[in-house]
Amino acid sequence: MQRRHFVKLSATATAALLFSRITYASDNAALINHPDEVWGQSDADWFQLKPSGNGAFVHKDVEVSFKTNGNASGVYVQSPKTVLSGIKLKWKHQTATAAKTMGDHFERSYGDLAWRGMDSDNKNPWYVLVNDGKNTACFGVKTGPNTICWWNVGPANLELTLDTHSGGAGVHLGNRKLHAADIVTMHSTATENTYAAAHRFCKLMCDKPRLPKQPVYGINDWYFAYGENSYELIKKTTAMMAELVTDTNNRPFSVIDAGWAEYSPLLPGDGGWNETYAKPNDKFKDMHAMGDEIKKLGMRPGLWIRPLCARHDEKESLTLPKIPGRDDPKAPILDPTIPENIERIKAYFDVYKQWGFEMVKHDYTTYDIFGRWGNKMKDALTTPNWSFYDKTKTTAEIINHLYRTIRNAAGDGIYIIGCNTMSHLSAGLFELNRIGDDTSGREWPRVKKMGVNTMAFRLPQHNAFYAADGDCVGVTKDISWERNKQWMQLLAESGAPLFISAQPEATGEAQKKYIKECFAMAAKPQPLGEPLDWMTNPFPSKWKLNGREVDFNWDL
């Protein structure tokens, strides 16, 4: 990409707009040119690369170059000898001190997304939006990058870090050139509201989302059964909820959550894996019969898996090194860079196809790979000083390969929901993604935190990256119906997937009547919901749903 000529704005214009190096020729004009500085990291040491004269930056054997890829600036990295941990790109700019920023999470969100005052130390995974009250500047990377990326915004600097670790150590790239990421930017003026700009930018970051053919809705047993499920319980709840379905052209799903396999690490007790996620336990016995029963009742069968969890007696040569968070002897983790493990995961899906299942929700891959949740990745993504079997691929490349394996193994007959998956790496591969941490069938504050916040700040990704699943409504005796009814309404009218965990004892006539209405809405395309007070309220109470304003009281 050739350098653009950026006109220095006057002091007045700089105060009114966001950056002093912006061109406004069109909405798609690049907001930034080549970086002013490029830095590399080997182990814990950072070193500066110098311009080489041909548009690249070089330090010893490390080279970072740029190439125009359509509407993006591709970043390419070579490091034949140096073990590389990361690349950092820096731009000098002037940002209005009163500007607010809003970023994303590495994987699902944790009830903590918000528009915040500027903080140069704050990591904004994948993308960041900067708003001065009138204009919005958007900076991001295209989905599916080969590095794990985050942005930092300060009053005089903009930084993009491209993490090239392979596990907890640097990557050995050898003689290949790594296509690290594609940078995209967008400018939006006051004529477009910030929420619409966020949705438009998400579409710009993902060229080819893989979306469900019809809106997805249905039921899931987790938030009332919490693993204590069985063939008979699934049959009972599916039959109860199937009576509330009115749209026979778009049947709902009945997703069987954890508790069906020979052994689940989420459940108490001893024991170990037998054939992992290819064999049901005694509570279910015959999953083909279970799937047929769900179909007979008028729903489409789905199930939950944890694909990287190995047998308790797995050969150590097939598992990842034990690190904090990944050291449960009953739940060793398969190394996804070992071909034998990849073949095992493929084989699971051959079984699910034989059983006739039409949806698979795969969970825990981020936690199993990194040994920590996304909200614990503030200082580092994982514990240092461990490696995969294959040290020549970045962690992002390894995750991409795992996700593509799942996608290809599922084929066109099975929808995939990613849960605890890297958001930017899921886009374009999975039809649905669980965009937030668990809601609850027991604690309303958790529903408000993980559900409402998640929907407000990640709904712009809906139908841009994937169908954005905000998680379930846990209809139980532990949460008042007045509260749950609001949460159900938001999901049903937002355009996003609707999943309900309905405890039979808590599902009376009032609940059934409203669920029936919500199923009918969720079965058809709806306009994208919009939180109207999201710039000032991390748990928006004012929403635009189906063209009308709706006020919620989340503190009932």
GINORFEN-V299513 format. One record per residue. N is the residue number from 1. SS is DSSP state (@ for helix, = for strand, . for the rest). NEAR is the number of other ideal C-beta (glycine too) atoms within 10 Angstrom. Layout:
n ss near
N SS NEAR
N SS NEAR
//
This chain:
n ss near
1 . 16
2 . 8
3 . 9
4 . 14
5 . 6
6 . 16
7 . 12
8 . 9
9 . 17
10 . 10
11 @ 9
12 @ 8
13 @ 12
14 @ 17
15 @ 13
16 @ 14
17 . 20
18 . 21
19 . 25
20 . 18
21 . 19
22 . 21
23 . 15
24 . 13
25 . 9
26 . 7
27 . 13
28 . 11
29 . 14
30 . 21
31 . 23
32 . 21
33 . 17
34 . 17
35 . 23
36 . 15
37 = 16
38 = 24
39 = 19
40 = 26
41 = 22
42 = 18
43 . 13
44 . 8
45 = 8
46 = 12
47 = 12
48 = 12
49 = 21
50 = 11
51 = 13
52 . 13
53 . 7
54 . 7
55 . 13
56 . 17
57 = 22
58 = 18
59 = 18
60 . 13
61 . 12
62 = 22
63 = 19
64 = 25
65 = 18
66 = 21
67 = 13
68 = 12
69 = 15
70 . 10
71 . 15
72 = 21
73 = 22
74 = 17
75 = 27
76 = 15
77 = 25
78 = 19
79 = 26
80 . 14
81 . 12
82 . 20
83 . 17
84 = 25
85 . 22
86 = 21
87 = 27
88 = 20
89 = 26
90 = 17
91 = 19
92 = 12
93 . 23
94 . 18
95 . 23
96 . 20
97 . 10
98 . 11
99 . 20
100 = 19
101 = 22
102 = 22
103 = 24
104 = 24
105 . 26
106 . 23
107 . 28
108 . 26
109 = 24
110 . 18
111 . 22
112 . 14
113 . 19
114 . 18
115 . 18
116 = 13
117 = 10
118 . 16
119 . 12
120 . 13
121 . 7
122 . 17
123 . 17
124 = 23
125 = 23
126 = 25
127 = 25
128 = 22
129 = 25
130 = 25
131 = 23
132 . 19
133 . 13
134 . 14
135 . 23
136 = 26
137 = 27
138 = 24
139 = 25
140 = 28
141 = 26
142 . 23
143 . 26
144 . 21
145 . 23
146 . 23
147 . 24
148 = 26
149 = 25
150 = 22
151 = 25
152 = 20
153 = 23
154 . 14
155 . 12
156 . 11
157 = 16
158 = 25
159 = 18
160 = 25
161 = 20
162 = 27
163 = 21
164 . 28
165 = 23
166 = 25
167 . 29
168 . 20
169 = 17
170 = 22
171 = 31
172 . 17
173 . 24
174 . 11
175 . 8
176 . 12
177 = 13
178 = 23
179 = 16
180 = 25
181 = 28
182 = 22
183 = 26
184 = 23
185 = 21
186 = 24
187 = 24
188 = 21
189 . 12
190 . 12
191 . 8
192 . 14
193 . 13
194 @ 22
195 @ 21
196 @ 15
197 @ 22
198 @ 24
199 @ 18
200 @ 16
201 @ 23
202 @ 25
203 @ 15
204 @ 20
205 @ 24
206 . 18
207 . 15
208 . 10
209 . 20
210 . 18
211 . 17
212 . 15
213 . 9
214 . 13
215 . 21
216 . 25
217 = 25
218 = 25
219 = 29
220 = 25
221 . 27
222 @ 25
223 @ 26
224 @ 26
225 @ 20
226 . 18
227 . 15
228 . 11
229 . 20
230 . 19
231 @ 19
232 @ 10
233 @ 17
234 @ 27
235 @ 16
236 @ 12
237 @ 24
238 @ 26
239 @ 16
240 @ 16
241 @ 24
242 @ 18
243 . 12
244 . 21
245 . 20
246 . 9
247 . 16
248 . 8
249 . 7
250 . 17
251 . 19
252 . 26
253 = 23
254 = 29
255 = 26
256 = 31
257 . 23
258 . 22
259 . 22
260 . 24
261 = 26
262 . 18
263 . 20
264 . 22
265 . 17
266 . 16
267 . 14
268 . 6
269 . 7
270 . 7
271 . 13
272 . 17
273 . 21
274 . 13
275 . 15
276 @ 22
277 @ 25
278 @ 19
279 . 15
280 = 21
281 . 16
282 . 8
283 . 15
284 . 21
285 . 11
286 . 12
287 @ 23
288 @ 14
289 @ 14
290 @ 25
291 @ 22
292 @ 14
293 @ 18
294 @ 27
295 @ 16
296 @ 12
297 . 19
298 . 16
299 . 22
300 = 20
301 = 26
302 = 27
303 = 26
304 = 26
305 = 24
306 . 24
307 . 23
308 . 26
309 = 26
310 . 23
311 . 19
312 . 17
313 . 9
314 . 18
315 . 10
316 @ 10
317 @ 9
318 @ 17
319 = 19
320 . 25
321 . 17
322 . 16
323 . 18
324 . 9
325 . 15
326 . 22
327 . 12
328 . 12
329 . 9
330 . 14
331 . 22
332 . 26
333 = 26
334 = 23
335 . 23
336 . 23
337 . 21
338 . 17
339 @ 9
340 @ 11
341 @ 23
342 @ 18
343 @ 11
344 @ 19
345 @ 20
346 @ 14
347 @ 15
348 @ 20
349 @ 25
350 @ 11
351 @ 15
352 @ 25
353 @ 15
354 @ 12
355 @ 17
356 . 17
357 . 26
358 . 20
359 = 24
360 = 23
361 = 26
362 = 25
363 . 22
364 . 21
365 @ 26
366 @ 25
367 @ 19
368 @ 22
369 @ 24
370 @ 26
371 . 23
372 . 18
373 . 17
374 @ 21
375 @ 15
376 @ 15
377 . 19
378 . 10
379 . 6
380 . 13
381 . 22
382 . 21
383 . 17
384 . 14
385 . 11
386 . 16
387 . 18
388 . 22
389 . 16
390 . 18
391 . 16
392 . 13
393 . 22
394 . 28
395 @ 23
396 @ 26
397 @ 21
398 @ 21
399 @ 22
400 @ 19
401 @ 15
402 @ 23
403 @ 24
404 @ 13
405 @ 18
406 @ 25
407 @ 19
408 @ 11
409 @ 21
410 @ 24
411 . 10
412 . 6
413 . 11
414 . 18
415 = 22
416 = 23
417 = 27
418 = 29
419 . 25
420 . 21
421 . 27
422 . 26
423 @ 26
424 @ 28
425 @ 27
426 @ 30
427 . 27
428 . 19
429 . 24
430 . 27
431 . 23
432 = 25
433 = 27
434 = 27
435 . 30
436 = 24
437 . 24
438 . 19
439 . 28
440 . 23
441 . 25
442 . 15
443 . 14
444 @ 20
445 @ 11
446 @ 17
447 @ 26
448 @ 21
449 @ 21
450 @ 24
451 @ 27
452 @ 26
453 @ 26
454 @ 26
455 @ 26
456 @ 27
457 @ 27
458 @ 25
459 @ 27
460 @ 27
461 @ 27
462 = 26
463 . 20
464 . 22
465 . 26
466 = 30
467 = 23
468 = 26
469 = 26
470 . 28
471 . 27
472 . 31
473 = 30
474 = 30
475 = 27
476 . 19
477 . 12
478 . 14
479 . 23
480 . 10
481 @ 17
482 @ 9
483 @ 17
484 @ 22
485 @ 18
486 @ 21
487 @ 25
488 @ 22
489 @ 20
490 @ 26
491 @ 26
492 @ 26
493 @ 21
494 @ 26
495 . 23
496 . 27
497 . 27
498 = 29
499 = 28
500 = 28
501 = 24
502 = 26
503 . 19
504 @ 13
505 @ 9
506 @ 17
507 . 20
508 . 11
509 @ 7
510 @ 10
511 @ 19
512 @ 16
513 @ 11
514 @ 18
515 @ 26
516 @ 14
517 @ 15
518 @ 21
519 @ 23
520 @ 15
521 @ 20
522 @ 28
523 . 23
524 . 13
525 . 10
526 . 17
527 . 12
528 . 19
529 . 23
530 = 20
531 = 25
532 . 17
533 . 13
534 . 24
535 . 16
536 . 9
537 . 17
538 . 18
539 . 19
540 . 22
541 . 16
542 = 14
543 = 24
544 = 16
545 = 20
546 . 12
547 . 6
548 = 8
549 = 10
550 = 16
551 = 9
552 . 20
553 . 9
554 . 20
555 . 10
556 . 11
//
